[in-house]
Amino acid sequence: MFRSPLPGDSCQFLETVHAMRFHLNRRWAWVSKSCLLLGLVMLAFVILERSVSTFHGSVDDTRTTRTSERQFSDREETAEDLAQPVYKRSSPDPNLPGEWGKAAHLQLTEEEKKRVEDSIEKYAINIYLSDRISLHRHIKDNRMHECGTKTFNYRKLPTTSVVIAFYNEAWSTLLRTIHSVLETSPAVLLKEIILVDDYSDKVYLKNQLEVYISPLERVRLIRTNKREGLVRARLIGATFATGEVLTFLDCHCECVSGWLEPLLERIGENETAIVCPVIDTIDWNSFEYYMQTGEPMIGGFDWRLTFQWHSVPERERQRRKSRIDPIRSPTMAGGLFAVSKRYFEYLGTYDMGMEVWGGENLELSFRVWQCGGTLEIHPCSHVGHVFPKKAPYARPNFIQNTARAAEVWMDEYKEHFYKRNPPARKENYGDISERKLLRERLKCKNFDWYLKNIFSDLHVPEDRPGWHGAIRSMGISSECLDYNSPDHNPVGAQLSLFGCHGQGGNQFFEYTSDKEIRFNSVTELCAEVPEHQTHVGMKYCPKDKASIPRNILWEFKDDGTIYHHHSGLCLSSYRTSDGRPDVQMKACDATDKNQLWKFER
Ligand SMILES: [Mn+2]
């Protein structure tokens, strides 16, 4: 299947770290120096644990200790016994707010409403409400019914360490995540939870947190001594993991009973599988748990290299024998997945050149597929995640990280990304030579293979020279065609004008050899003129090779006009009564400058 590059768990991991940073090539120098680095890391991080000596002992012999450490009694234990969680929840109390994952509503005074607003302002999550919901609330199990009847051979499943990195997370959402893992994970499978505090400055995350978790079994806290970002914080956590599987979770999650077994079973069957749970939404305002009860969505991306969800293609449905079989996914959303520790190390863990977060999920997705593994979503594993009202802190490194992913994995296809993100070309993405070597060493397939075999539904732009980019109005020459759709409705807006900004994005269009005007953010959209209308709307483009409806056909004529076949009208810029520039369809007149357009070259 695959071969670990070097023996020795933790040293091996650190070797990777070390090599990334200092570009050492000599193998044995790596081993000694990285073990030295391990020593330094141990000093540098405060490790809180009930028994520090056990922890140090376990670093050396993680691989051999599994069966001996797991306590199976001699008598025949039933699967039910073996499924017992680390901590048992008390019985549900339907009178408590939020119990069973229901929306919680509180009667609030004006003063309390103000506190709600303050907490939302601060965390982009209604923490005032979260603080009033039990840290041990139950979530109703609405998974596909087959999930509930599925049985597991607990003695054969690999063990796991759950790694949770956080930065300035609110108290109750963090603690609810921890309790939720302890109360839904079978004790025979969960080796430990490793919390990694990525240099938070909130006071309650210091001593108060240490005091709170110290009596909790199997919970460790590691603190970084400078801000590392999500990628490195997780890897630091992984260094201390003693389980065979690393399970990464975000710090505001709630697991549904039965979430862990399917992930571990799948990795037990196929060590090269990275397996993600179905990510359910916990409402940031009401804390209602919305379970995806049917077929889950899978991960993809658009050509800006922004992650996108989409439905399971028919081909993948056919391939699977049952609806609870794992579903192959071209990409992962990021925060939540399980991977064999040994395989993760073989695969080159994370790209250590990536800062904070953003883009690392696509990089890992491309890498695992191209280098011979698989990426799957298990329909029976459900974990809820609080999607905040807005990102709580910016992703300043998104473009840089994504450029690294594109440079290492996408070959000539990276051009489609750069054309849609011109600023990314100027980005200093740092040294990627180690990552390219990794790609060679693992004999990974190219991006063309990935597109054809793993994500064949993705439309690949033609990007014919001269026929893509911003389309400038000759009549109002400061303005370019612009499309700005509302968040959850890609076709919910009209084509309009906006000051030309040269940044691609909302102003990037492509004129195809099929005579479509395509806008390909989120998904493939085609400009249309709705019947008997004079505005320009956007509709979903036909699938590749499907027939093309007449009302999305356009002609860029030599005289500079853009002619719409079905309506017989031409695209024209104009100013609304309040002076705002906009576009409409008008009777064609090539002498009217407002009807002349030009692709920016
Ligand atoms: Mn999150």
Residues whose N, C-alpha, C, O or C-beta is under 5 A from the ligand:
A	BS01	MN	D250 V386
